[in-house]
Structures are given as structure tokens and as C-alpha cells.
Amino acid sequence: SATARFLGTAVENVRGDVTAQIGVGRDTDRIWFEAFRKRQTEGCPIHFEYEHAKSWETCWLSATVNHLGSGPSGRPRFSYVADDITERKLAEERLRRSNQELRRANADLEQFAYSASHDLQEPLRQVAVYSQLLEKKFGESLEGKALTYLNYLVEGAPRMERLISELLAYAQVTKRNDSGAPWGDKNEVRARV
């Protein structure tokens, strides 16, 4: 009766000789028959997954076919065992979509990091150069807070240049590894950055 409920047919129909009599569509029948033939040639149970269309919905099945020998009439007998894996397939599809969105977001972030670091280099060079010029021209005449602020500029600009250069190097390294290949040794990654 579980088979009849699954196929959406009456229990009497499940005892039919032909798959069409038990409510199995042609596409499903073809999938099952191919698995049965493969089982006959390979001599061991065959496992396969397929999308099973029912009249009211579609589900995914994980199935195993096994040849049981020949019946009294000489016709081959076989069994199919199926498990509903629809939830697993839906979860795999959600995971695939999430991974795809994550890859797209990472690519956008890498592009932004590259653009931002590249675009910030020239203005920062100007800040560094002009702060050094101010220090050379007015450094001895400045006192107190003015001198402190100028020192912040002169000392901070090279640190900011280094951070931007490291961000640019990181963006370039991540672009080079778009193949999805593993990075390898963590020391190698540090050396690249």
C-alpha cells in the first residue's frame, strides 16, 4: 500500500505486470529499465538517483535495482528499492545557490578592494609629499600641537601607504587564485601578500 500511495494509484494496480499499469510514467519507466539492463550486464546492484514526476508533484528518489533471477515463465524478475531524497536535493540546491552568491559577493569585494586601494594610492602620495614639504619648510618654526599634528601626518602617511599596498597585493593574489585551486602552505600565502 505504501507503493500505491507513493505512485498515486490503487493497490490493485500495483500488482500489474507492466509499469504503466502501476502508474509509472514513460520517462521513469525508461530510467528504471536502463538501470535494470545495467544490473544484468554488471552483475551487481545498481544505485541511481533521478527526478520522479508524480501527477501532483515532483520528487527526487535514490533507488537501487537488483536482479532476482527468472520467474516461472522465464521472464526476468527484479526489485527496486527507493528512498525519497527530495529534502536532500532541495538542500543541495540551496547550498549551490548560496555558494554561487558567495562567490559573486567575494568577486565584488575583491574588485572593490583592488579599485579602492589603487585609487587611494595617488592622493596618499600627495599627502605624504606635501606633509614632508611642510615639515622641511616650517618644521623648525612650529611648536606644540601644530608640530604634533605635522608629525602625525609625516609618520602616518607611510603607514597608510603600506596598508594600501598590502590591500592591493591581497586583491591581486586573490584574483590570481580564481581557479579555485587550494592555496597550499600558509607561509606561501603570506609570502605572496
N, CA and C atoms as a LAMMPS dump frame, in Angstrom:
ITEM: TIMESTEP
0
ITEM: NUMBER OF ATOMS
579
ITEM: BOX BOUNDS ff ff ff
-5.0000000000000000e+02 5.0000000000000000e+02
-5.0000000000000000e+02 5.0000000000000000e+02
-5.0000000000000000e+02 5.0000000000000000e+02
ITEM: ATOMS id mol type element x y z
1 1 1 N 0.818 -1.194 0
2 1 2 C 0 0 0
3 1 3 C 0.861 1.256 0
4 2 1 N 2.073 1.212 0.587
5 2 2 C 2.961 2.378 0.572
6 2 3 C 3.371 2.697 -0.86
7 3 1 N 3.63 1.66 -1.654
8 3 2 C 3.989 1.863 -3.06
9 3 3 C 2.83 2.489 -3.81
10 4 1 N 1.63 2.012 -3.564
11 4 2 C 0.448 2.568 -4.224
12 4 3 C 0.268 4.032 -3.85
13 5 1 N 0.413 4.358 -2.56
14 5 2 C 0.294 5.754 -2.131
15 5 3 C 1.344 6.614 -2.805
16 6 1 N 2.579 6.117 -2.859
17 6 2 C 3.666 6.869 -3.47
18 6 3 C 3.387 7.118 -4.949
19 7 1 N 2.919 6.105 -5.65
20 7 2 C 2.651 6.234 -7.084
21 7 3 C 1.334 6.942 -7.377
22 8 1 N 0.525 7.125 -6.34
23 8 2 C -0.753 7.794 -6.536
24 8 3 C -1.751 6.929 -7.289
25 9 1 N -1.761 5.648 -7.006
26 9 2 C -2.651 4.718 -7.695
27 9 3 C -3.296 3.786 -6.68
28 10 1 N -4.194 2.949 -7.144
29 10 2 C -4.858 1.982 -6.269
30 10 3 C -3.957 0.775 -6.031
31 11 1 N -4.141 0.125 -4.88
32 11 2 C -3.333 -1.052 -4.523
33 11 3 C -3.464 -2.133 -5.593
34 12 1 N -4.646 -2.297 -6.172
35 12 2 C -4.862 -3.328 -7.194
36 12 3 C -3.959 -3.091 -8.411
37 13 1 N -3.697 -1.832 -8.732
38 13 2 C -2.864 -1.513 -9.904
39 13 3 C -1.401 -1.872 -9.699
40 14 1 N -0.962 -1.887 -8.443
41 14 2 C 0.45 -2.163 -8.161
42 14 3 C 0.794 -3.6 -8.518
43 15 1 N -0.171 -4.464 -8.566
44 15 2 C 0.086 -5.868 -8.878
45 15 3 C 0.135 -6.132 -10.38
46 16 1 N 0.087 -5.076 -11.182
47 16 2 C 0.111 -5.241 -12.634
48 16 3 C 1.457 -5.72 -13.14
49 17 1 N 1.463 -6.224 -14.358
50 17 2 C 2.687 -6.742 -14.961
51 17 3 C 3.502 -5.659 -15.654
52 18 1 N 2.88 -4.598 -16.071
53 18 2 C 3.552 -3.562 -16.856
54 18 3 C 3.612 -2.295 -16.022
55 19 1 N 4.731 -1.576 -16.106
56 19 2 C 4.896 -0.388 -15.271
57 19 3 C 3.8 0.632 -15.496
58 20 1 N 3.29 0.758 -16.71
59 20 2 C 2.204 1.711 -16.973
60 20 3 C 0.972 1.356 -16.158
61 21 1 N 0.772 0.054 -15.871
62 21 2 C -0.385 -0.375 -15.091
63 21 3 C -0.269 0.028 -13.627
64 22 1 N 0.943 0.249 -13.164
65 22 2 C 1.101 0.639 -11.755
66 22 3 C 1.314 2.145 -11.599
67 23 1 N 1.101 2.887 -12.655
68 23 2 C 1.157 4.339 -12.559
69 23 3 C 2.531 4.936 -12.769
70 24 1 N 3.427 4.211 -13.409
71 24 2 C 4.775 4.72 -13.683
72 24 3 C 4.782 5.328 -15.077
73 25 1 N 5.226 6.571 -15.174
74 25 2 C 5.279 7.253 -16.464
75 25 3 C 6.375 6.705 -17.357
76 26 1 N 6.328 7.075 -18.646
77 26 2 C 7.306 6.552 -19.617
78 26 3 C 8.737 6.942 -19.283
79 27 1 N 8.955 8.203 -18.878
80 27 2 C 10.322 8.643 -18.555
81 27 3 C 10.886 7.856 -17.382
82 28 1 N 10.075 7.681 -16.356
83 28 2 C 10.51 6.902 -15.187
84 28 3 C 10.73 5.447 -15.579
85 29 1 N 9.835 4.916 -16.392
86 29 2 C 9.973 3.536 -16.861
87 29 3 C 11.296 3.347 -17.6
88 30 1 N 11.664 4.319 -18.442
89 30 2 C 12.921 4.249 -19.19
90 30 3 C 14.119 4.254 -18.228
91 31 1 N 14.076 5.121 -17.221
92 31 2 C 15.163 5.189 -16.23
93 31 3 C 15.296 3.856 -15.505
94 32 1 N 14.177 3.301 -15.059
95 32 2 C 14.205 2.026 -14.345
96 32 3 C 14.708 0.907 -15.251
97 33 1 N 14.239 0.877 -16.483
98 33 2 C 14.637 -0.181 -17.403
99 33 3 C 16.131 -0.114 -17.71
100 34 1 N 16.667 1.114 -17.905
101 34 2 C 18.112 1.264 -18.138
102 34 3 C 18.905 0.758 -16.94
103 35 1 N 18.436 1.05 -15.735
104 35 2 C 19.117 0.567 -14.53
105 35 3 C 19.037 -0.958 -14.456
106 36 1 N 17.891 -1.512 -14.821
107 36 2 C 17.736 -2.957 -14.821
108 36 3 C 18.71 -3.602 -15.816
109 37 1 N 18.796 -3.069 -17.032
110 37 2 C 19.733 -3.621 -18.043
111 37 3 C 21.176 -3.513 -17.563
112 38 1 N 21.509 -2.399 -16.958
113 38 2 C 22.868 -2.217 -16.44
114 38 3 C 23.141 -3.248 -15.343
115 39 1 N 22.145 -3.502 -14.509
116 39 2 C 22.29 -4.508 -13.453
117 39 3 C 22.536 -5.879 -14.056
118 40 1 N 21.837 -6.208 -15.135
119 40 2 C 22.019 -7.509 -15.781
120 40 3 C 23.432 -7.652 -16.331
121 41 1 N 23.971 -6.594 -16.93
122 41 2 C 25.307 -6.692 -17.546
123 41 3 C 26.426 -6.616 -16.514
124 42 1 N 26.258 -5.826 -15.468
125 42 2 C 27.334 -5.665 -14.479
126 42 3 C 27.284 -6.702 -13.371
127 43 1 N 26.138 -7.31 -13.148
128 43 2 C 26.044 -8.39 -12.173
129 43 3 C 26.003 -7.963 -10.722
130 44 1 N 25.818 -6.695 -10.449
131 44 2 C 25.725 -6.247 -9.062
132 44 3 C 24.609 -5.207 -8.962
133 45 1 N 24.101 -4.964 -7.756
134 45 2 C 23.043 -3.966 -7.607
135 45 3 C 23.496 -2.603 -8.151
136 46 1 N 22.584 -1.904 -8.789
137 46 2 C 22.872 -0.601 -9.38
138 46 3 C 22.136 0.47 -8.583
139 47 1 N 22.889 1.478 -8.174
140 47 2 C 22.311 2.594 -7.429
141 47 3 C 22.226 3.799 -8.363
142 48 1 N 21.11 4.509 -8.327
143 48 2 C 20.958 5.708 -9.152
144 48 3 C 19.981 6.66 -8.486
145 49 1 N 20.072 7.935 -8.88
146 49 2 C 19.165 8.968 -8.392
147 49 3 C 18.479 9.58 -9.589
148 50 1 N 17.23 9.94 -9.414
149 50 2 C 16.515 10.563 -10.52
150 50 3 C 15.363 11.404 -9.994
151 51 1 N 14.923 12.314 -10.85
152 51 2 C 13.78 13.151 -10.518
153 51 3 C 12.519 12.407 -10.94
154 52 1 N 11.678 12.123 -9.985
155 52 2 C 10.486 11.313 -10.215
156 52 3 C 9.273 12.228 -10.292
157 53 1 N 8.615 12.236 -11.448
158 53 2 C 7.436 13.083 -11.638
159 53 3 C 6.186 12.306 -11.261
160 54 1 N 5.441 12.861 -10.332
161 54 2 C 4.139 12.303 -9.975
162 54 3 C 3.092 13.274 -10.516
163 55 1 N 1.858 12.858 -10.554
164 55 2 C 0.822 13.713 -11.132
165 55 3 C 0.643 15.007 -10.344
166 56 1 N 0.933 15.011 -9.048
167 56 2 C 0.689 16.199 -8.237
168 56 3 C 1.972 16.921 -7.812
169 57 1 N 3.127 16.306 -8.024
170 57 2 C 4.385 16.949 -7.638
171 57 3 C 5.563 16.208 -8.248
172 58 1 N 6.742 16.786 -8.05
173 58 2 C 7.975 16.131 -8.475
174 58 3 C 8.811 15.9 -7.229
175 59 1 N 9.449 14.746 -7.161
176 59 2 C 10.332 14.461 -6.038
177 59 3 C 11.595 13.785 -6.572
178 60 1 N 12.588 13.696 -5.733
179 60 2 C 13.841 13.019 -6.082
180 60 3 C 13.895 11.693 -5.342
181 61 1 N 14.345 10.667 -6.054
182 61 2 C 14.48 9.344 -5.447
183 61 3 C 15.908 8.845 -5.576
184 62 1 N 16.341 8.16 -4.554
185 62 2 C 17.58 7.404 -4.577
186 62 3 C 17.14 5.953 -4.655
187 63 1 N 17.502 5.262 -5.723
188 63 2 C 16.974 3.911 -5.96
189 63 3 C 18.099 2.905 -6.175
190 64 1 N 17.789 1.667 -5.847
191 64 2 C 18.693 0.553 -6.106
192 64 3 C 17.885 -0.535 -6.794
193 65 1 N 18.437 -1.068 -7.886
194 65 2 C 17.768 -2.151 -8.604
195 65 3 C 18.622 -3.404 -8.46
196 66 1 N 17.942 -4.523 -8.272
197 66 2 C 18.641 -5.79 -8.122
198 66 3 C 17.902 -6.855 -8.923
199 67 1 N 18.655 -7.646 -9.667
200 67 2 C 18.07 -8.723 -10.469
201 67 3 C 17.817 -9.909 -9.555
202 68 1 N 16.599 -10.465 -9.628
203 68 2 C 16.224 -11.578 -8.758
204 68 3 C 16.207 -12.917 -9.485
205 69 1 N 16.684 -12.93 -10.701
206 69 2 C 16.646 -14.164 -11.482
207 69 3 C 15.416 -14.18 -12.374
208 70 1 N 15.097 -15.363 -12.872
209 70 2 C 13.948 -15.503 -13.77
210 70 3 C 12.787 -16.119 -13.019
211 71 1 N 11.585 -15.705 -13.397
212 71 2 C 10.375 -16.263 -12.802
213 71 3 C 10.015 -17.573 -13.478
214 72 1 N 8.919 -18.206 -13.065
215 72 2 C 8.477 -19.487 -13.631
216 72 3 C 8.239 -19.408 -15.133
217 73 1 N 7.854 -18.231 -15.612
218 73 2 C 7.58 -18.103 -17.046
219 73 3 C 8.856 -17.796 -17.832
220 74 1 N 9.985 -17.641 -17.134
221 74 2 C 11.247 -17.324 -17.805
222 74 3 C 11.504 -15.825 -17.915
223 75 1 N 10.52 -15.036 -17.525
224 75 2 C 10.723 -13.585 -17.563
225 75 3 C 11.612 -13.157 -16.404
226 76 1 N 12.483 -12.171 -16.645
227 76 2 C 13.363 -11.716 -15.562
228 76 3 C 12.554 -11.031 -14.454
229 77 1 N 13.022 -11.259 -13.236
230 77 2 C 12.404 -10.616 -12.085
231 77 3 C 13.445 -9.717 -11.444
232 78 1 N 13.006 -8.605 -10.935
233 78 2 C 13.936 -7.679 -10.289
234 78 3 C 13.197 -6.886 -9.224
235 79 1 N 13.977 -6.297 -8.334
236 79 2 C 13.377 -5.456 -7.291
237 79 3 C 13.997 -4.065 -7.355
238 80 1 N 13.203 -3.112 -6.999
239 80 2 C 13.649 -1.729 -6.873
240 80 3 C 13.375 -1.287 -5.451
241 81 1 N 14.365 -0.677 -4.84
242 81 2 C 14.183 -0.074 -3.527
243 81 3 C 14.478 1.405 -3.708
244 82 1 N 13.55 2.244 -3.291
245 82 2 C 13.702 3.681 -3.485
246 82 3 C 13.515 4.427 -2.174
247 83 1 N 14.26 5.518 -2.039
248 83 2 C 14.17 6.383 -0.865
249 83 3 C 13.946 7.805 -1.356
250 84 1 N 13.023 8.51 -0.755
251 84 2 C 12.728 9.889 -1.136
252 84 3 C 13.85 10.798 -0.603
253 85 1 N 14.601 11.406 -1.514
254 85 2 C 15.713 12.282 -1.133
255 85 3 C 15.434 13.726 -1.557
256 86 1 N 14.159 14.059 -1.684
257 86 2 C 13.779 15.392 -2.132
258 86 3 C 14.348 16.472 -1.222
259 87 1 N 14.225 16.29 0.084
260 87 2 C 14.74 17.308 1.019
261 87 3 C 16.238 17.495 0.855
262 88 1 N 16.976 16.396 0.676
263 88 2 C 18.42 16.497 0.48
264 88 3 C 18.745 17.265 -0.8
265 89 1 N 18.019 16.942 -1.886
266 89 2 C 18.253 17.623 -3.158
267 89 3 C 17.917 19.112 -3.058
268 90 1 N 16.834 19.438 -2.357
269 90 2 C 16.489 20.846 -2.166
270 90 3 C 17.568 21.561 -1.356
271 91 1 N 18.082 20.885 -0.322
272 91 2 C 19.16 21.469 0.487
273 91 3 C 20.425 21.646 -0.348
274 92 1 N 20.743 20.667 -1.198
275 92 2 C 21.913 20.783 -2.078
276 92 3 C 21.754 21.961 -3.037
277 93 1 N 20.546 22.159 -3.548
278 93 2 C 20.287 23.281 -4.46
279 93 3 C 20.415 24.61 -3.726
280 94 1 N 19.899 24.679 -2.496
281 94 2 C 20.06 25.911 -1.705
282 94 3 C 21.53 26.178 -1.435
283 95 1 N 22.288 25.136 -1.117
284 95 2 C 23.716 25.282 -0.867
285 95 3 C 24.448 25.733 -2.128
286 96 1 N 24.096 25.157 -3.276
287 96 2 C 24.72 25.545 -4.536
288 96 3 C 24.463 27.019 -4.823
289 97 1 N 23.199 27.459 -4.624
290 97 2 C 22.866 28.87 -4.868
291 97 3 C 23.601 29.785 -3.887
292 98 1 N 23.675 29.37 -2.62
293 98 2 C 24.384 30.176 -1.615
294 98 3 C 25.861 30.295 -1.964
295 99 1 N 26.458 29.185 -2.389
296 99 2 C 27.869 29.226 -2.788
297 99 3 C 28.075 30.126 -3.993
298 100 1 N 27.145 30.068 -4.931
299 100 2 C 27.233 30.919 -6.12
300 100 3 C 27.135 32.396 -5.717
301 101 1 N 26.21 32.727 -4.83
302 101 2 C 26.072 34.104 -4.356
303 101 3 C 27.308 34.537 -3.584
304 102 1 N 27.867 33.627 -2.791
305 102 2 C 29.08 33.942 -2.031
306 102 3 C 30.26 34.197 -2.96
307 103 1 N 30.396 33.37 -4.001
308 103 2 C 31.478 33.608 -4.977
309 103 3 C 31.311 34.962 -5.658
310 104 1 N 30.066 35.301 -6.013
311 104 2 C 29.812 36.584 -6.661
312 104 3 C 30.136 37.737 -5.702
313 105 1 N 29.713 37.617 -4.426
314 105 2 C 29.99 38.659 -3.437
315 105 3 C 31.493 38.794 -3.201
316 106 1 N 32.2 37.662 -3.133
317 106 2 C 33.658 37.705 -2.962
318 106 3 C 34.33 38.374 -4.143
319 107 1 N 33.856 38.074 -5.351
320 107 2 C 34.435 38.707 -6.541
321 107 3 C 34.202 40.21 -6.504
322 108 1 N 33.001 40.621 -6.101
323 108 2 C 32.709 42.061 -5.987
324 108 3 C 33.596 42.711 -4.939
325 109 1 N 33.769 42.04 -3.813
326 109 2 C 34.611 42.57 -2.744
327 109 3 C 36.067 42.677 -3.187
328 110 1 N 36.559 41.657 -3.88
329 110 2 C 37.933 41.695 -4.388
330 110 3 C 38.112 42.856 -5.368
331 111 1 N 37.129 43.026 -6.247
332 111 2 C 37.2 44.127 -7.213
333 111 3 C 37.182 45.468 -6.499
334 112 1 N 36.333 45.587 -5.484
335 112 2 C 36.277 46.832 -4.725
336 112 3 C 37.604 47.089 -4.015
337 113 1 N 38.152 46.056 -3.366
338 113 2 C 39.427 46.212 -2.648
339 113 3 C 40.529 46.64 -3.613
340 114 1 N 40.557 46.03 -4.777
341 114 2 C 41.565 46.392 -5.778
342 114 3 C 41.377 47.84 -6.221
343 115 1 N 40.15 48.202 -6.57
344 115 2 C 39.882 49.561 -7.054
345 115 3 C 40.157 50.594 -5.97
346 116 1 N 39.66 50.335 -4.771
347 116 2 C 39.834 51.297 -3.683
348 116 3 C 41.314 51.491 -3.36
349 117 1 N 42.048 50.397 -3.246
350 117 2 C 43.466 50.537 -2.905
351 117 3 C 44.236 51.218 -4.023
352 118 1 N 43.902 50.896 -5.246
353 118 2 C 44.583 51.52 -6.389
354 118 3 C 44.252 53.01 -6.46
355 119 1 N 42.975 53.362 -6.278
356 119 2 C 42.546 54.76 -6.374
357 119 3 C 43.047 55.614 -5.22
358 120 1 N 43.327 55.017 -4.063
359 120 2 C 43.795 55.783 -2.91
360 120 3 C 45.293 56.048 -2.937
361 121 1 N 46.029 55.339 -3.752
362 121 2 C 47.486 55.49 -3.732
363 121 3 C 47.943 56.9 -4.116
364 122 1 N 47.416 57.455 -5.183
365 122 2 C 47.884 58.772 -5.639
366 122 3 C 47.552 59.879 -4.648
367 123 1 N 46.324 59.987 -4.155
368 123 2 C 46.063 61.038 -3.159
369 123 3 C 46.932 60.884 -1.909
370 124 1 N 47.177 59.653 -1.496
371 124 2 C 48.002 59.443 -0.313
372 124 3 C 49.453 59.854 -0.575
373 125 1 N 49.942 59.593 -1.785
374 125 2 C 51.298 60.052 -2.13
375 125 3 C 51.393 61.565 -2.013
376 126 1 N 50.352 62.256 -2.469
377 126 2 C 50.347 63.716 -2.38
378 126 3 C 50.341 64.179 -0.933
379 127 1 N 49.555 63.532 -0.074
380 127 2 C 49.55 63.876 1.347
381 127 3 C 50.943 63.668 1.935
382 128 1 N 51.569 62.545 1.601
383 128 2 C 52.907 62.25 2.129
384 128 3 C 53.924 63.284 1.652
385 129 1 N 53.898 63.593 0.362
386 129 2 C 54.874 64.555 -0.195
387 129 3 C 54.684 65.935 0.412
388 130 1 N 53.428 66.406 0.462
389 130 2 C 53.19 67.756 0.978
390 130 3 C 53.418 67.844 2.479
391 131 1 N 53.158 66.779 3.221
392 131 2 C 53.451 66.821 4.655
393 131 3 C 54.964 66.862 4.885
394 132 1 N 55.727 66.16 4.037
395 132 2 C 57.185 66.231 4.147
396 132 3 C 57.696 67.617 3.771
397 133 1 N 57.096 68.225 2.742
398 133 2 C 57.489 69.594 2.368
399 133 3 C 57.183 70.579 3.499
400 134 1 N 55.998 70.44 4.112
401 134 2 C 55.66 71.307 5.248
402 134 3 C 56.649 71.121 6.394
403 135 1 N 57.022 69.874 6.638
404 135 2 C 57.969 69.601 7.717
405 135 3 C 59.32 70.257 7.426
406 136 1 N 59.784 70.149 6.187
407 136 2 C 61.085 70.741 5.83
408 136 3 C 61.044 72.264 5.914
409 137 1 N 59.937 72.867 5.428
410 137 2 C 59.879 74.317 5.351
411 137 3 C 59.502 74.957 6.681
412 138 1 N 58.555 74.362 7.408
413 138 2 C 58.054 75.014 8.616
414 138 3 C 58.28 74.206 9.889
415 139 1 N 58.886 73.03 9.782
416 139 2 C 59.033 72.147 10.935
417 139 3 C 59.726 72.788 12.116
418 140 1 N 60.778 73.58 11.887
419 140 2 C 61.534 74.174 12.993
420 140 3 C 60.78 75.332 13.638
421 141 1 N 59.868 75.941 12.883
422 141 2 C 59.144 77.093 13.442
423 141 3 C 57.85 76.695 14.149
424 142 1 N 57.432 75.448 14.009
425 142 2 C 56.193 75.006 14.642
426 142 3 C 56.447 74.557 16.075
427 143 1 N 55.436 74.74 16.923
428 143 2 C 55.531 74.312 18.313
429 143 3 C 54.234 73.63 18.736
430 144 1 N 54.282 72.932 19.822
431 144 2 C 53.102 72.383 20.469
432 144 3 C 52.266 71.489 19.571
433 145 1 N 50.947 71.807 19.545
434 145 2 C 50.005 70.983 18.812
435 145 3 C 50.265 70.997 17.315
436 146 1 N 50.667 72.115 16.767
437 146 2 C 50.928 72.207 15.326
438 146 3 C 52.037 71.236 14.935
439 147 1 N 53.097 71.182 15.73
440 147 2 C 54.199 70.258 15.454
441 147 3 C 53.747 68.806 15.634
442 148 1 N 52.94 68.557 16.656
443 148 2 C 52.419 67.205 16.894
444 148 3 C 51.574 66.749 15.711
445 149 1 N 50.695 67.62 15.224
446 149 2 C 49.833 67.274 14.092
447 149 3 C 50.638 67.016 12.826
448 150 1 N 51.668 67.824 12.612
449 150 2 C 52.519 67.619 11.43
450 150 3 C 53.255 66.286 11.536
451 151 1 N 53.719 65.944 12.735
452 151 2 C 54.398 64.655 12.93
453 151 3 C 53.439 63.486 12.661
454 152 1 N 52.149 63.66 13.091
455 152 2 C 51.159 62.625 12.786
456 152 3 C 51.04 62.417 11.279
457 153 1 N 51.003 63.507 10.549
458 153 2 C 50.907 63.422 9.089
459 153 3 C 52.126 62.731 8.496
460 154 1 N 53.297 63.174 8.9
461 154 2 C 54.541 62.645 8.325
462 154 3 C 54.713 61.167 8.665
463 155 1 N 54.387 60.769 9.896
464 155 2 C 54.537 59.372 10.305
465 155 3 C 53.379 58.495 9.819
466 156 1 N 52.186 59.046 9.729
467 156 2 C 51.019 58.254 9.359
468 156 3 C 50.938 57.939 7.875
469 157 1 N 51.407 58.838 7.035
470 157 2 C 51.305 58.632 5.582
471 157 3 C 52.023 57.362 5.124
472 158 1 N 53.264 57.105 5.558
473 158 2 C 53.921 55.859 5.114
474 158 3 C 53.198 54.594 5.614
475 159 1 N 52.657 54.673 6.846
476 159 2 C 51.903 53.521 7.353
477 159 3 C 50.665 53.281 6.495
478 160 1 N 49.973 54.353 6.148
479 160 2 C 48.788 54.224 5.301
480 160 3 C 49.172 53.719 3.912
481 161 1 N 50.28 54.182 3.366
482 161 2 C 50.748 53.679 2.062
483 161 3 C 51.007 52.179 2.123
484 162 1 N 51.635 51.739 3.221
485 162 2 C 51.932 50.312 3.386
486 162 3 C 50.633 49.493 3.475
487 163 1 N 49.654 49.989 4.245
488 163 2 C 48.371 49.288 4.35
489 163 3 C 47.671 49.2 2.998
490 164 1 N 47.683 50.265 2.247
491 164 2 C 47.033 50.27 0.939
492 164 3 C 47.775 49.334 -0.014
493 165 1 N 49.095 49.336 0.046
494 165 2 C 49.884 48.422 -0.798
495 165 3 C 49.577 46.965 -0.452
496 166 1 N 49.432 46.676 0.836
497 166 2 C 49.108 45.308 1.257
498 166 3 C 47.7 44.925 0.807
499 167 1 N 46.764 45.847 0.876
500 167 2 C 45.405 45.586 0.405
501 167 3 C 45.415 45.327 -1.1
502 168 1 N 46.174 46.12 -1.838
503 168 2 C 46.292 45.924 -3.283
504 168 3 C 46.93 44.567 -3.589
505 169 1 N 47.982 44.213 -2.848
506 169 2 C 48.639 42.913 -3.053
507 169 3 C 47.673 41.776 -2.735
508 170 1 N 46.89 41.921 -1.676
509 170 2 C 45.908 40.895 -1.326
510 170 3 C 44.881 40.724 -2.438
511 171 1 N 44.377 41.847 -2.944
512 171 2 C 43.382 41.778 -4.022
513 171 3 C 43.973 41.113 -5.262
514 172 1 N 45.231 41.389 -5.558
515 172 2 C 45.862 40.779 -6.733
516 172 3 C 46.087 39.289 -6.527
517 173 1 N 46.459 38.883 -5.318
518 173 2 C 46.684 37.471 -5.04
519 173 3 C 45.373 36.705 -5.139
520 174 1 N 44.289 37.264 -4.595
521 174 2 C 43.015 36.559 -4.669
522 174 3 C 42.514 36.491 -6.101
523 175 1 N 42.804 37.489 -6.919
524 175 2 C 42.416 37.438 -8.335
525 175 3 C 43.166 36.316 -9.052
526 176 1 N 44.439 36.114 -8.705
527 176 2 C 45.241 35.08 -9.368
528 176 3 C 44.773 33.684 -9.018
529 177 1 N 44.076 33.523 -7.904
530 177 2 C 43.644 32.182 -7.492
531 177 3 C 42.164 31.955 -7.79
532 178 1 N 41.642 32.584 -8.832
533 178 2 C 40.245 32.399 -9.219
534 178 3 C 39.958 30.985 -9.687
535 179 1 N 40.974 30.19 -9.945
536 179 2 C 40.767 28.83 -10.444
537 179 3 C 40.095 27.933 -9.417
538 180 1 N 40.104 28.362 -8.145
539 180 2 C 39.513 27.531 -7.109
540 180 3 C 40.502 26.51 -6.567
541 181 1 N 41.741 26.555 -7.054
542 181 2 C 42.753 25.62 -6.579
543 181 3 C 43.119 25.954 -5.132
544 182 1 N 43.511 24.967 -4.344
545 182 2 C 43.882 25.244 -2.965
546 182 3 C 45.123 26.132 -2.91
547 183 1 N 45.188 26.95 -1.88
548 183 2 C 46.307 27.877 -1.736
549 183 3 C 47.61 27.161 -1.411
550 184 1 N 47.533 26.095 -0.701
551 184 2 C 48.767 25.411 -0.306
552 184 3 C 49.213 25.879 1.061
553 185 1 N 50.512 25.956 1.255
554 185 2 C 51.126 26.28 2.523
555 185 3 C 50.787 27.721 2.947
556 186 1 N 50.442 27.911 4.243
557 186 2 C 50.093 29.252 4.717
558 186 3 C 51.277 30.217 4.622
559 187 1 N 52.51 29.697 4.741
560 187 2 C 53.682 30.565 4.6
561 187 3 C 53.831 31.076 3.18
562 188 1 N 53.433 30.228 2.217
563 188 2 C 53.448 30.639 0.808
564 188 3 C 52.444 31.765 0.576
565 189 1 N 51.287 31.657 1.205
566 189 2 C 50.276 32.71 1.065
567 189 3 C 50.795 34.015 1.665
568 190 1 N 51.395 33.924 2.851
569 190 2 C 51.945 35.132 3.472
570 190 3 C 53.025 35.758 2.606
571 191 1 N 53.84 34.916 1.984
572 191 2 C 54.909 35.437 1.135
573 191 3 C 54.327 36.162 -0.078
574 192 1 N 53.213 35.651 -0.616
575 192 2 C 52.571 36.315 -1.759
576 192 3 C 52.015 37.668 -1.393
577 193 1 N 51.453 37.735 -0.173
578 193 2 C 50.831 39.004 0.274
579 193 3 C 51.913 39.904 0.794
